[in-house]
Amino acid sequence: VVEKIVEDLKSGKKDHEDFWIRMGPRYVLIRYFAVRNSKGEYLGTLEVTQDIKPIQEITGEKRLLSE
């Protein structure tokens, strides 16, 4: 799967791809981004993995900066 993602990012077919999976008690978001220079040439892939369980538990609103 990762090889196909990188192939699509390199070719310009996609600029990003997201997946989410459950890992035990955690719910994990995995994001892949194409990194390109100012000419649009592919430089590499950035992978970001985040436990999103705390995000799923958010209620209400937060409109101010934390102190």
C-alpha positions in Angstrom: 0.0 0.0 0.0 2.7 2.5 0.9 4.6 1.8 -2.3 1.4 2.7 -4.3 0.9 5.9 -2.3 4.5 7.0 -2.9 4.1 6.2 -6.6 1.0 8.3 -6.9 2.6 11.2 -4.9 5.7 11.1 -7.2 3.7 11.0 -10.4 1.5 13.9 -9.3 -1.6 11.8 -9.4 -2.2 12.8 -5.8 -0.8 15.4 -3.4 -1.9 13.6 -0.2 -3.5 10.5 1.1 -5.1 9.7 4.5 -5.8 6.5 6.4 -7.2 5.8 9.8 -7.0 2.6 11.8 -7.7 1.3 15.3 -4.6 0.3 17.2 -5.8 -1.2 20.5 -7.5 1.6 22.5 -6.1 4.3 20.1 -7.6 5.5 16.8 -4.7 6.6 14.6 -4.8 8.9 11.6 -1.9 8.4 9.1 -1.3 11.1 6.5 1.1 11.1 3.6 2.0 14.4 1.8 4.0 15.0 -1.4 6.8 17.4 -0.8 7.6 19.5 -3.9 9.9 22.4 -4.7 8.8 25.7 -6.1 8.9 24.2 -9.6 6.5 21.4 -8.5 9.2 18.7 -8.7 8.8 15.9 -6.3 11.4 15.9 -3.4 10.0 13.3 -1.1 7.1 12.1 1.1 6.1 13.4 4.5 4.3 10.9 6.8 2.4 12.2 9.8 0.9 9.7 12.3 -1.4 11.0 15.1 -3.5 9.5 17.8 -6.9 11.1 17.2 -8.8 9.5 20.1 -8.4 12.8 22.1 -9.8 14.7 19.1 -12.8 12.5 18.9 -13.6 13.3 22.5 -13.7 17.1 22.0 -16.9 18.8 22.9 -17.9 22.5 22.9 -15.7 25.1 21.4 -12.2 26.7 22.0 -11.8 30.1 20.5 -9.0 31.6 22.7 -5.3 30.9 22.8 -4.0 28.7 25.7 -2.1 30.5 28.3 
